[in-house]
Amino acid sequence: MSKIQTLRGMNDIHPKQVKEWSYVEEVIKSVVESYGYEEIRFPVVEKTELYTRSNEAADIVTKEMYTFSDKSGESISLRPEGTAGCVRAAIDNDLLRTDKPRLWYSGPMFRYERPQKGRSRQFHQFSAEVFGLSSPEIDAELIMISARLWKKLGIFEGLRLEINNLGDEQTRKSYSKALVDFLTKFSKELDEEAIRKLTENPLRILDSKSPAIQEILKGAPLIEDFTNQDSKNYQANLLEILDEMGIGYKVNPRLVRGLDYYNQTVFEWKTDLLGSQDTLLGGGRYDDLVEELGGKPCPAIGFSIGLERLILLLNQEDKIKLETNLDIYFICFSESTAQEAIICAEKLKDKIPSLSIKTNLGLESASSQFKKADKSGAKIALLIGEEELKDKKITFKDLRSNSDQETLTFEDLVEKINKIKN
């Protein structure tokens, strides 16, 4: 049988990478939960209509979703993003009627698009969502959470924050018409993708990667010319808070988000170090989505972090410093000493439950096993050979000092390890 490889755009995460992922996820979780956010979990498979009813012109709906029929004939989809599922879960579990929940979740998303650096068909996001609050203070809180996270990860100075205000539904309609009227004059210069967006969702043209289209857009109308005074005041209040907190930003009047349920505040944290995939975090308000998905009117805002891109950047900047949690590496050379080693390891854990112990059962040479012990990051090597087996003792070696090894009884070994641990 020929070797079966992973699907294109679906990537394995091997043990060393998992340690990096776990480190980053724990840092994000600790920051978000320090602001009172709680975890929610929901399925990766949902009814297709959850995504199509509010985003019929979005790219992820028109060409990127993994959609299929189950055995009952119902159309279902792997989730291409998390916000719609989080809203559905909040409605189904009656979280919105009794509270103004602040939630976070993390997990895989799926989009059928061209794999490239920082973009896969199965990718992972960490997201935070807030329901029931409609003031610029909660918008500012989400931005402050993200800024604190970047500082904790050591990358704050290398990122830039861009903000825009998309106004309300009437703003979007008026601006979309003005944008279509302007771009229609350049229809012969637009590519096929831009023409499709012009018909289906004109605002999506604003973040086109085409230099030619970006040149045309320099003369296009700006959305700020169509927002009402309430939206202008809302953004001014938000920016005032950010100024007070010393968080720098750039107002980008052409910033839009990839899904068409956004309104009012939208924001992104960007980097110049990852090429075209330059957005690490994106977020904004979606005040009408709860009602669109069957709930009562409820304002909402959230953000999502692309974990692949974040970890790529952290590794590129050498910001992930992993420490091993392994205390002891057990070395043995034969079946009889291996049997004694695993029994001894269990007895040590009974005496000192916090111990982490890895027992080498490969029975390689002493030099090979000591190299592996050193590479493992363990603080201590224990060794059972034929002499130790006969004398009912264990050899102790501190791997992180130049001290001589000692041969000890089990009771003396427990006492010595306890002293080191405490």
Secondary structure as the mmCIF struct_conf table of DSSP 4:
data_model
#
loop_
_struct_conf.conf_type_id
_struct_conf.id
_struct_conf.beg_label_comp_id
_struct_conf.beg_label_asym_id
_struct_conf.beg_label_seq_id
_struct_conf.end_label_comp_id
_struct_conf.end_label_asym_id
_struct_conf.end_label_seq_id
HELX_LH_PP_P HELX_LH_PP_P1 SER A 2 LEU A 7
TURN_TY1_P TURN_TY1_P1 ARG A 8 GLY A 9
HELX_RH_AL_P HELX_RH_AL_P1 PRO A 15 GLU A 33
TURN_TY1_P TURN_TY1_P2 SER A 34 GLY A 36
STRN STRN1 GLU A 38 GLU A 39
BEND BEND1 VAL A 44 VAL A 44
STRN STRN2 VAL A 45 LYS A 47
TURN_TY1_P TURN_TY1_P3 THR A 48 THR A 48
HELX_RH_AL_P HELX_RH_AL_P2 GLU A 49 THR A 52
TURN_TY1_P TURN_TY1_P4 ARG A 53 SER A 54
TURN_TY1_P TURN_TY1_P5 GLU A 56 ALA A 57
BEND BEND2 ALA A 58 ALA A 58
HELX_RH_AL_P HELX_RH_AL_P3 ASP A 59 ASP A 59
HELX_RH_PI_P HELX_RH_PI_P1 ILE A 60 GLU A 64
STRN STRN3 THR A 67 SER A 69
TURN_TY1_P TURN_TY1_P6 LYS A 71 SER A 72
BEND BEND3 GLY A 73 GLY A 73
STRN STRN4 SER A 75 LEU A 78
BEND BEND4 PRO A 80 PRO A 80
BEND BEND5 GLY A 82 GLY A 82
HELX_RH_AL_P HELX_RH_AL_P4 THR A 83 ASP A 92
TURN_TY1_P TURN_TY1_P7 ASN A 93 ASP A 94
HELX_RH_AL_P HELX_RH_AL_P5 LEU A 95 THR A 98
STRN STRN5 ARG A 102 PHE A 110
BEND BEND6 GLU A 113 GLU A 113
STRN STRN6 GLN A 116 GLN A 116
TURN_TY1_P TURN_TY1_P8 LYS A 117 GLY A 118
STRN STRN7 ARG A 119 ARG A 119
BEND BEND7 ARG A 121 ARG A 121
STRN STRN8 GLN A 122 PHE A 131
BEND BEND8 GLY A 132 GLY A 132
BEND BEND9 SER A 135 SER A 135
HELX_RH_AL_P HELX_RH_AL_P6 PRO A 136 LEU A 153
TURN_TY1_P TURN_TY1_P9 GLY A 154 GLY A 154
HELX_RH_3T_P HELX_RH_3T_P1 PHE A 156 GLY A 158
STRN STRN9 ARG A 160 ASN A 165
HELX_RH_AL_P HELX_RH_AL_P7 GLU A 169 THR A 184
TURN_TY1_P TURN_TY1_P10 LYS A 185 PHE A 186
HELX_RH_3T_P HELX_RH_3T_P2 SER A 187 GLU A 189
BEND BEND10 LEU A 190 LEU A 190
HELX_RH_AL_P HELX_RH_AL_P8 GLU A 192 GLU A 200
HELX_RH_3T_P HELX_RH_3T_P3 PRO A 202 ASP A 207
HELX_RH_AL_P HELX_RH_AL_P9 PRO A 211 LEU A 217
TURN_TY1_P TURN_TY1_P11 LYS A 218 GLY A 219
BEND BEND11 ALA A 220 ALA A 220
HELX_RH_3T_P HELX_RH_3T_P4 ILE A 223 ASP A 225
TURN_TY1_P TURN_TY1_P12 PHE A 226 PHE A 226
HELX_RH_AL_P HELX_RH_AL_P10 GLN A 229 MET A 245
TURN_TY1_P TURN_TY1_P13 GLY A 246 GLY A 246
STRN STRN10 LYS A 250 VAL A 251
TURN_TY1_P TURN_TY1_P14 PRO A 253 ARG A 254
BEND BEND12 GLY A 258 LEU A 259
TURN_TY1_P TURN_TY1_P15 ASP A 260 TYR A 261
STRN STRN11 ASN A 263 LYS A 270
BEND BEND13 ASP A 272 LEU A 274
TURN_TY1_P TURN_TY1_P16 GLY A 275 SER A 276
STRN STRN12 THR A 279 ARG A 285
TURN_TY1_P TURN_TY1_P17 ASP A 287 ASP A 288
HELX_RH_AL_P HELX_RH_AL_P11 LEU A 289 GLU A 292
TURN_TY1_P TURN_TY1_P18 LEU A 293 GLY A 294
BEND BEND14 GLY A 295 GLY A 295
STRN STRN13 ALA A 300 GLY A 306
HELX_RH_AL_P HELX_RH_AL_P12 LEU A 307 GLN A 316
TURN_TY1_P TURN_TY1_P19 GLU A 317 ASP A 318
STRN STRN14 ILE A 328 CYS A 332
BEND BEND15 SER A 334 SER A 334
HELX_RH_AL_P HELX_RH_AL_P13 GLU A 335 LYS A 351
BEND BEND16 ILE A 352 ILE A 352
TURN_TY1_P TURN_TY1_P20 PRO A 353 SER A 354
STRN STRN15 ILE A 357 THR A 359
BEND BEND17 GLY A 362 GLY A 362
HELX_RH_AL_P HELX_RH_AL_P14 ALA A 366 SER A 376
TURN_TY1_P TURN_TY1_P21 GLY A 377 GLY A 377
BEND BEND18 LYS A 379 LYS A 379
STRN STRN16 ILE A 380 ILE A 384
HELX_RH_AL_P HELX_RH_AL_P15 GLU A 386 ASP A 391
TURN_TY1_P TURN_TY1_P22 LYS A 392 LYS A 392
STRN STRN17 ILE A 394 ASP A 398
TURN_TY1_P TURN_TY1_P23 LEU A 399 ARG A 400
BEND BEND19 SER A 401 SER A 401
HELX_LH_PP_P HELX_LH_PP_P2 SER A 403 GLN A 405
STRN STRN18 GLU A 406 LEU A 408
HELX_RH_AL_P HELX_RH_AL_P16 PHE A 410 LYS A 421
#
